[in-house]
Amino acid sequence: MDDLRGMNLEKYKLWSIHALIVFLSKRKADVDGSFDELCARAFCAWEQRLPVDAEAECREMRLLEENNAKLSVDGGVLPDPMMLNSG
């Protein structure tokens, strides 16, 4: 998600709901709505160049670190259930 040059609405529709919510929440944008609404909102945020909220970025990094720590067991790392696509 770092390289957002040349984005269009169709490219946002390739993102997961989780990625859209993270993108929007870091910009203090509403994260409620259907998948299509989130895609449109993310595209609008990109077009308007909404800045990333530094506090939201830090909060997201802290939560990611906490989640990764929970997945570490006996020197190994369990698959993240939030990222599983099947089964």
FILOKE-268474 format. One record per residue: residue number from 1; residue in three letters; x, y, z of N, C-alpha, C, O in turn. Coordinates in steps of 0.001 Angstrom, whole numbers, always signed. Layout:
! FILOKE-268474
LUMPA|NUM|Ala|X|Y|Z|X|Y|Z|X|Y|Z|X|Y|Z .
...
This chain:
! FILOKE-268474
LUMPA|1|Met|+806|-1192|+0|+0|+0|+0|+852|+1259|+0|+311|+2364|-49 .
LUMPA|2|Asp|+2163|+1121|+54|+3015|+2289|+125|+3047|+3064|-1184|+3006|+4294|-1166 .
LUMPA|3|Asp|+3120|+2379|-2313|+3206|+3046|-3605|+1804|+3196|-4177|+1231|+2241|-4701 .
LUMPA|4|Leu|+1256|+4406|-4070|-124|+4632|-4490|-214|+5494|-5746|-1262|+6077|-6025 .
LUMPA|5|Arg|+864|+5576|-6494|+816|+6344|-7740|-84|+5623|-8743|-101|+4394|-8814 .
LUMPA|6|Gly|-815|+6399|-9502|-1638|+5821|-10558|-2823|+5016|-10052|-3285|+4099|-10732 .
LUMPA|7|Met|-3314|+5344|-8880|-4446|+4592|-8328|-5741|+5002|-9025|-5888|+6128|-9501 .
LUMPA|8|Asn|-6664|+4060|-9068|-8012|+4342|-9534|-8963|+3478|-8707|-8526|+2620|-7941 .
LUMPA|9|Leu|-10243|+3710|-8867|-11231|+3011|-8054|-11136|+1499|-8225|-11290|+757|-7254 .
LUMPA|10|Glu|-10889|+1042|-9427|-10810|-405|-9676|-9659|-1052|-8905|-9778|-2195|-8462 .
LUMPA|11|Lys|-8557|-337|-8742|-7430|-889|-7985|-7775|-1030|-6508|-7333|-1979|-5860 .
LUMPA|12|Tyr|-8555|-103|-5970|-8970|-224|-4568|-9884|-1429|-4378|-9923|-2008|-3292 .
LUMPA|13|Lys|-10611|-1810|-5407|-11504|-2968|-5302|-10738|-4283|-5227|-11331|-5327|-4955 .
LUMPA|14|Leu|-9429|-4247|-5464|-8588|-5434|-5320|-8089|-5594|-3881|-7549|-6643|-3529 .
LUMPA|15|Trp|-8262|-4582|-3065|-7799|-4614|-1679|-8767|-5421|-822|-9937|-5581|-1173 .
LUMPA|16|Ser|-8280|-5919|+284|-9142|-6592|+1261|-9871|-5531|+2086|-9462|-4371|+2129 .
LUMPA|17|Ile|-10939|-5944|+2729|-11666|-5021|+3609|-10740|-4534|+4717|-10764|-3359|+5083 .
LUMPA|18|His|-9925|-5444|+5250|-8999|-5066|+6319|-8042|-3966|+5848|-7810|-2998|+6573 .
LUMPA|19|Ala|-7490|-4105|+4652|-6564|-3099|+4124|-7264|-1756|+3933|-6685|-707|+4218 .
LUMPA|20|Leu|-8495|-1784|+3457|-9251|-546|+3274|-9498|+139|+4611|-9347|+1356|+4728 .
LUMPA|21|Ile|-9876|-638|+5616|-10154|-76|+6939|-8890|+536|+7536|-8941|+1620|+8116 .
LUMPA|22|Val|-7767|-147|+7399|-6500|+395|+7908|-6166|+1702|+7191|-5828|+2696|+7833 .
LUMPA|23|Phe|-6261|+1700|+5867|-5965|+2890|+5066|-6840|+4063|+5503|-6345|+5174|+5693 .
LUMPA|24|Leu|-8140|+3814|+5663|-9070|+4881|+6027|-8894|+5340|+7465|-8926|+6539|+7742 .
LUMPA|25|Ser|-8708|+4403|+8378|-8593|+4783|+9787|-7342|+5613|+10038|-7343|+6490|+10902 .
LUMPA|26|Lys|-6282|+5347|+9297|-5063|+6147|+9445|-5266|+7579|+8963|-4462|+8460|+9270 .
LUMPA|27|Arg|-6325|+7811|+8219|-6622|+9143|+7700|-7866|+9734|+8356|-8434|+10706|+7858 .
LUMPA|28|Lys|-8281|+9153|+9460|-9452|+9602|+10231|-10713|+9652|+9373|-11561|+10524|+9561 .
LUMPA|29|Ala|-10833|+8730|+8445|-12019|+8651|+7591|-12953|+7574|+8145|-12510|+6650|+8826 .
LUMPA|30|Asp|-14222|+7699|+7853|-15229|+6742|+8309|-14925|+5351|+7755|-14606|+5206|+6575 .
LUMPA|31|Val|-15024|+4334|+8604|-14733|+2962|+8177|-15983|+2083|+8179|-15884|+862|+8052 .
LUMPA|32|Asp|-17143|+2692|+8320|-18398|+1935|+8264|-18950|+1984|+6849|-18862|+3006|+6168 .
LUMPA|33|Gly|-19521|+868|+6418|-20136|+827|+5104|-19823|-461|+4376|-19083|-1313|+4868 .
LUMPA|34|Ser|-20396|-584|+3205|-20183|-1775|+2389|-18780|-1747|+1787|-18077|-739|+1862 .
LUMPA|35|Phe|-18392|-2860|+1195|-17086|-2944|+536|-16950|-1858|-524|-15919|-1189|-598 .
LUMPA|36|Asp|-17986|-1678|-1347|-17936|-669|-2408|-17821|+743|-1837|-17122|+1589|-2394 .
LUMPA|37|Glu|-18512|+992|-719|-18416|+2309|-88|-17011|+2559|+450|-16478|+3661|+324 .
LUMPA|38|Leu|-16416|+1531|+1051|-15052|+1678|+1569|-14062|+1927|+434|-13145|+2736|+573 .
LUMPA|39|Cys|-14248|+1233|-686|-13380|+1446|-1853|-13497|+2880|-2348|-12491|+3538|-2611 .
LUMPA|40|Ala|-14720|+3355|-2472|-14945|+4722|-2950|-14366|+5736|-1974|-13756|+6722|-2388 .
LUMPA|41|Arg|-14553|+5497|-684|-14033|+6408|+330|-12500|+6437|+303|-11895|+7500|+439 .
LUMPA|42|Ala|-11881|+5272|+127|-10413|+5205|+57|-9908|+5950|-1180|-8915|+6675|-1114 .
LUMPA|43|Phe|-10592|+5766|-2295|-10197|+6470|-3517|-10317|+7982|-3328|-9435|+8734|-3744 .
LUMPA|44|Cys|-11406|+8423|-2702|-11585|+9855|-2445|-10498|+10383|-1510|-9974|+11477|-1715 .
LUMPA|45|Ala|-10164|+9605|-486|-9101|+10010|+445|-7779|+10152|-292|-7007|+11074|-28 .
LUMPA|46|Trp|-7521|+9236|-1218|-6289|+9307|-2013|-6307|+10542|-2916|-5315|+11266|-3007 .
LUMPA|47|Glu|-7442|+10777|-3583|-7544|+11936|-4476|-7372|+13248|-3722|-6754|+14188|-4220 .
LUMPA|48|Gln|-7925|+13298|-2517|-7844|+14516|-1711|-6529|+14613|-942|-6263|+15606|-266 .
LUMPA|49|Arg|-5717|+13570|-1055|-4423|+13508|-359|-4579|+13744|+1139|-3838|+14523|+1739 .
LUMPA|50|Leu|-5563|+13056|+1738|-5746|+13179|+3184|-4482|+12697|+3885|-3978|+11617|+3576 .
LUMPA|51|Pro|-3968|+13480|+4818|-2725|+13094|+5492|-2944|+11941|+6462|-4038|+11748|+6993 .
LUMPA|52|Val|-1884|+11189|+6677|-1915|+10103|+7653|-1819|+10721|+9037|-960|+11565|+9292 .
LUMPA|53|Asp|-2701|+10299|+9927|-2691|+10748|+11311|-1577|+10000|+12046|-1602|+8772|+12124 .
LUMPA|54|Ala|-609|+10731|+12580|+550|+10109|+13233|+131|+9231|+14409|+698|+8157|+14606 .
LUMPA|55|Glu|-856|+9672|+15192|-1321|+8866|+16326|-1941|+7559|+15850|-1707|+6505|+16442 .
LUMPA|56|Ala|-2725|+7625|+14790|-3347|+6414|+14247|-2284|+5460|+13723|-2404|+4245|+13876 .
LUMPA|57|Glu|-1252|+6006|+13109|-154|+5182|+12599|+549|+4459|+13749|+829|+3263|+13656 .
LUMPA|58|Cys|+834|+5182|+14830|+1491|+4574|+16002|+597|+3520|+16642|+1068|+2456|+17042 .
LUMPA|59|Arg|-689|+3819|+16736|-1646|+2875|+17321|-1696|+1589|+16494|-1710|+491|+17051 .
LUMPA|60|Glu|-1722|+1725|+15183|-1762|+562|+14296|-489|-272|+14430|-555|-1501|+14453 .
LUMPA|61|Met|+660|+381|+14518|+1928|-337|+14671|+1972|-1084|+16005|+2445|-2219|+16068 .
LUMPA|62|Arg|+1478|-443|+17076|+1458|-1093|+18387|+556|-2324|+18361|+926|-3377|+18880 .
LUMPA|63|Leu|-616|-2196|+17763|-1538|-3328|+17675|-949|-4456|+16836|-1125|-5630|+17162 .
LUMPA|64|Leu|-258|-4109|+15768|+382|-5113|+14923|+1467|-5859|+15697|+1574|-7081|+15600 .
LUMPA|65|Glu|+2266|-5127|+16459|+3309|-5760|+17272|+2699|-6682|+18325|+3199|-7784|+18553 .
LUMPA|66|Glu|+1609|-6230|+18970|+935|-7062|+19974|+373|-8325|+19332|+487|-9414|+19894 .
LUMPA|67|Asn|-227|-8183|+18168|-793|-9330|+17467|+299|-10320|+17070|+140|-11529|+17239 .
LUMPA|68|Asn|+1405|-9804|+16543|+2514|-10679|+16153|+3091|-11410|+17355|+3484|-12571|+17243 .
LUMPA|69|Ala|+3145|-10745|+18504|+3656|-11387|+19717|+2747|-12545|+20133|+3231|-13570|+20613 .
LUMPA|70|Lys|+1453|-12389|+19955|+502|-13453|+20308|+637|-14659|+19388|+293|-15776|+19773 .
LUMPA|71|Leu|+1134|-14441|+18179|+1260|-15530|+17213|+2585|-16279|+17332|+2776|-17308|+16684 .
LUMPA|72|Ser|+3496|-15772|+18151|+4796|-16428|+18354|+4662|-17501|+19423|+4313|-17212|+20568 .
LUMPA|73|Val|+4946|-18755|+19035|+4831|-19881|+19961|+6042|-20787|+19786|+6318|-21258|+18683 .
LUMPA|74|Asp|+6758|-21029|+20870|+7905|-21951|+20869|+8884|-21672|+19728|+9325|-22599|+19049 .
LUMPA|75|Gly|+9220|-20424|+19519|+10187|-20069|+18487|+9628|-20029|+17076|+10333|-19637|+16146 .
LUMPA|76|Gly|+8382|-20426|+16899|+7745|-20391|+15583|+6656|-19337|+15551|+6327|-18734|+16573 .
LUMPA|77|Val|+6106|-19122|+14382|+5045|-18133|+14221|+3840|-18811|+13585|+3935|-19405|+12511 .
LUMPA|78|Leu|+2704|-18711|+14269|+1457|-19264|+13740|+933|-18371|+12617|+1224|-17175|+12601 .
LUMPA|79|Pro|+169|-18928|+11679|-448|-18088|+10642|-1449|-17125|+11286|-2156|-17488|+12225 .
LUMPA|80|Asp|-1499|-15927|+10784|-2429|-14929|+11302|-3837|-15276|+10824|-4086|-15278|+9619 .
LUMPA|81|Pro|-4765|-15571|+11740|-6122|-15942|+11318|-6843|-14815|+10579|-7775|-15077|+9818 .
LUMPA|82|Met|-6426|-13570|+10792|-7056|-12446|+10090|-6650|-12402|+8619|-7314|-11754|+7809 .
LUMPA|83|Met|-5572|-13081|+8274|-5072|-13047|+6904|-5375|-14320|+6124|-5044|-14411|+4942 .
LUMPA|84|Leu|-5999|-15305|+6767|-6316|-16556|+6080|-7428|-16324|+5070|-8401|-15628|+5361 .
LUMPA|85|Asn|-7289|-16899|+3898|-8299|-16755|+2852|-9246|-17939|+2783|-10325|-17837|+2199 .
LUMPA|86|Ser|-8854|-19064|+3375|-9715|-20244|+3322|-9543|-21058|+4591|-8579|-20896|+5339 .
LUMPA|87|Gly|-10524|-21953|+4813|-10509|-22958|+5837|-10146|-22589|+7171|-10127|-23438|+8062 .
